[in-house]
Amino acid sequence: MLHDAHGFWIAEAGSPELLPPLDGDRRADVVVIGGGYTGLWTAWHVLAAEPDAEVVVLEAGRCGHGPSGRNGGFVTGVDLSLPALRRESGHDAAEAWAAAARETVDAIGAWCEREGVDAWYRRGGELVVSTASAHDGVGAAAAAAAAAAAASAGGEPVVAQSAGQSPAGADGGPVVAQSAEQARARCDSPVFRSGVFVPAAATVHPARLAFGLRERLLARGARVYEGSRATGMRPAREGVAVRTAGGEVRAPVAVLAVNAASGGIAPLRDRLTVSSSHIVCTEPVPDVIEQLGWDGGEAISDGRALLHYTRTTRDGRIVFGWAGGRMAAGARTGGRMEVDHRVIAQVRADLLRFFPQLAGRRIEHAWGGPIDVSPTHRPAIVGLHGLPAWAAFGFTGNGVGPAHLFGRTLAALALDRRDPVTRLPFVDPPPRRVPPEPLRIAGAALIRRALVRKEAAEEAGGRPDPVTAGIAALPRLLGLHIVR
Ligand SMILES: Cc1cc2nc3c(=O)[nH]c(=O)nc-3n(C[C@H](O)[C@H](O)[C@H](O)COP(=O)(O)OP(=O)(O)OC[C@H]3O[C@@H](n4cnc5c(N)ncnc54)[C@H](O)[C@@H]3O)c2cc1C
């Protein structure tokens, strides 16, 4: 097994040649910091709105070599969170967010098609399934709300959609209850119980998407500088000046899209914690996928707080991840945030529990990456006080679809253009703070360990000891939102 920070996707896609760093001073209409999906989609949407705009992207390393190029490739919306979003933001705002997020799932596929980027886009929907009696009922509130909405709109009550039906879900609503039998008809894992199916979800090859986006941006005239870490931002006559070792970019407005590294920036330090997620990828196993009956391309996740997520690839592999990696002190994103051998051993064991048919098959790649965890479980776009600059962060392991929507929103904000998405509740939400270090890492690590023990006990059919259960309940008691 190859343990490498970049993983299968970047190896399969092949990294494009490194672009030269910023060398000297430049002016731009918009300067974007960070060359992951959020930064690249922002640049894309700016150029879509203003084709002649001068857009500069400053990337510390290589575009798409962060989590954007090596995630699970789930493209999801917020349908499962709708009941919670309604409570937080009100009915209409929540519905507007969910509709925009659903649109985004399709927009990414349409973009790939239009631009000729073969990012293995497949709109197979998402199956969210319980793997322990303690998690039965996962997604049920969202399914019930969808059924009630359909009924009050005068439609037929929503019935459970059977496997094999179109993932467009025209007859199923945005979240559809699944019996254990229906879930296992989609993918016959012995641990799958009941769950829900979300039609508006897709999978992509994350690195092909990121590299394709970079290439199309270059073709549109964006100036992308790699190996160009932004080291500071200050007010300037033009608006803002962003410093790198090789020079400075001045622009009327800056967009900060640095994901987990946001936690190292003073005004955002107490707005997120950093954890990690790890993935293993098998050799091609088309026979196992066939045996599982997993031919619909569904992205699958379970009902845990530290969730498992799994999908197939176009070349017949199974990709399997776990969001249970360690927490980082401050915003340190290297080391065990990138590759953690102990966590990878656990992911591998969990893979075999989900799919015992894989016994004896090779795991070819294993890797991980940092996650920018928001205390509200929702990402946010905030204006940086005293600077004409916007920052996006807090995707909480769910940024592939949202980064496109955020890119569109950031572009509209940066250009001061009207777009209804700038009024969605993720723009400048009421701040929710996390405790300062070193309290934060001590508390977060304690809670993570308790959640790992609790969910392992539940999966073994038992219950956690009372101390573990008490610690695992702390986030909820403190008003921190750690599940969908
Ligand atoms: C293992 C793993 C699996 C995941 N699976 C999924 C999934 O299946 N579905 C999903 O929706 N989400 C998933 N995620 C989360 C998703 O990958 C992220 O939310 C998303 O990629 C965030 O995009 P981004 O552009 O904001 O951040 P990034 O991709 O991290 O890009 C930020 C960029 O900023 C650069 N940067 C940092 N500091 C500076 C600086 N000072 N100057 C210049 N550049 C800087 C970095 O080098 C990086 O390239 C996963 C994440 C991980 C780690």
The ligand as a Tripos MOL2 file, in Angstrom:
@<TRIPOS>MOLECULE
LIG
   53    58     1     0     0
SMALL
NO_CHARGES

@<TRIPOS>ATOM
      1 C1         -9.6400   13.3260    2.8450 C.3       1 LIG1
      2 C2        -10.7070   14.3280    2.5300 C.ar      1 LIG1
      3 C3        -11.9050   13.9010    1.9670 C.ar      1 LIG1
      4 C4        -12.8940   14.8160    1.6570 C.ar      1 LIG1
      5 N1        -14.0130   14.3760    1.0200 N.ar      1 LIG1
      6 C5        -14.9470   15.2720    0.6050 C.ar      1 LIG1
      7 C6        -16.0510   14.8570   -0.1820 C.ar      1 LIG1
      8 O1        -16.1560   13.6970   -0.5780 O.2       1 LIG1
      9 N2        -16.9780   15.7850   -0.5200 N.ar      1 LIG1
     10 C7        -16.8920   17.0870   -0.1340 C.ar      1 LIG1
     11 O2        -17.7780   17.8880   -0.4310 O.2       1 LIG1
     12 N3        -15.8060   17.5280    0.5670 N.ar      1 LIG1
     13 C8        -14.8340   16.6520    0.9240 C.ar      1 LIG1
     14 N4        -13.7300   17.0940    1.5900 N.ar      1 LIG1
     15 C9        -13.5930   18.5340    1.8480 C.3       1 LIG1
     16 C10       -13.2170   19.2850    0.5770 C.3       1 LIG1
     17 O3        -12.1060   18.6680   -0.0180 O.3       1 LIG1
     18 C11       -12.9040   20.7370    0.9190 C.3       1 LIG1
     19 O4        -13.9600   21.2960    1.6710 O.3       1 LIG1
     20 C12       -12.6990   21.5850   -0.3190 C.3       1 LIG1
     21 O5        -11.7560   21.0000   -1.1720 O.3       1 LIG1
     22 C13       -12.2640   22.9750    0.1060 C.3       1 LIG1
     23 O6        -11.7790   23.6790   -1.0190 O.3       1 LIG1
     24 P1        -10.9130   24.9600   -0.7560 P.3       1 LIG1
     25 O7        -10.5720   25.5490   -2.0670 O.co2     1 LIG1
     26 O8        -11.6460   25.8490    0.1860 O.co2     1 LIG1
     27 O9         -9.6400   24.4450    0.0210 O.3       1 LIG1
     28 P2         -8.2880   23.7150   -0.4440 P.3       1 LIG1
     29 O10        -8.5170   22.6860   -1.4400 O.co2     1 LIG1
     30 O11        -7.5910   23.3500    0.8160 O.co2     1 LIG1
     31 O12        -7.4910   24.8790   -1.1380 O.3       1 LIG1
     32 C14        -6.9140   25.9200   -0.3870 C.3       1 LIG1
     33 C15        -5.6160   26.2740   -1.0560 C.3       1 LIG1
     34 O13        -5.0690   27.4060   -0.3980 O.3       1 LIG1
     35 C16        -3.6700   27.2860   -0.4250 C.3       1 LIG1
     36 N5         -3.1220   28.1770    0.6100 N.ar      1 LIG1
     37 C17        -3.1430   28.0130    1.9550 C.ar      1 LIG1
     38 N6         -2.5630   29.0720    2.5530 N.ar      1 LIG1
     39 C18        -2.1890   29.9090    1.5580 C.ar      1 LIG1
     40 C19        -1.5370   31.1740    1.5400 C.ar      1 LIG1
     41 N7         -1.1780   31.7940    2.6680 N.pl3     1 LIG1
     42 N8         -1.2870   31.7550    0.3470 N.ar      1 LIG1
     43 C20        -1.6580   31.1630   -0.8250 C.ar      1 LIG1
     44 N9         -2.2640   29.9560   -0.8450 N.ar      1 LIG1
     45 C21        -2.5390   29.3550    0.3230 C.ar      1 LIG1
     46 C22        -3.4190   25.8190   -0.1800 C.3       1 LIG1
     47 O14        -2.1400   25.4290   -0.6450 O.3       1 LIG1
     48 C23        -4.5580   25.1720   -0.9630 C.3       1 LIG1
     49 O15        -4.1710   24.7940   -2.2690 O.3       1 LIG1
     50 C24       -12.7100   16.2050    1.9380 C.ar      1 LIG1
     51 C25       -11.5280   16.6360    2.5070 C.ar      1 LIG1
     52 C26       -10.5220   15.7100    2.8030 C.ar      1 LIG1
     53 C27        -9.2520   16.1860    3.4110 C.3       1 LIG1
@<TRIPOS>BOND
     1     1     2 1
     2     2     3 ar
     3     2    52 ar
     4     3     4 ar
     5     4     5 ar
     6     4    50 ar
     7     5     6 ar
     8     6     7 ar
     9     6    13 1
    10     7     8 2
    11     7     9 ar
    12     9    10 ar
    13    10    11 2
    14    10    12 ar
    15    12    13 ar
    16    13    14 ar
    17    14    15 1
    18    14    50 ar
    19    15    16 1
    20    16    17 1
    21    16    18 1
    22    18    19 1
    23    18    20 1
    24    20    21 1
    25    20    22 1
    26    22    23 1
    27    23    24 1
    28    24    25 2
    29    24    26 1
    30    24    27 1
    31    27    28 1
    32    28    29 2
    33    28    30 1
    34    28    31 1
    35    31    32 1
    36    32    33 1
    37    33    34 1
    38    33    48 1
    39    34    35 1
    40    35    36 1
    41    35    46 1
    42    36    37 ar
    43    36    45 ar
    44    37    38 ar
    45    38    39 ar
    46    39    40 ar
    47    39    45 ar
    48    40    41 1
    49    40    42 ar
    50    42    43 ar
    51    43    44 ar
    52    44    45 ar
    53    46    47 1
    54    46    48 1
    55    48    49 1
    56    50    51 ar
    57    51    52 ar
    58    52    53 1
@<TRIPOS>SUBSTRUCTURE
     1 LIG1         1 GROUP 0 **** ****
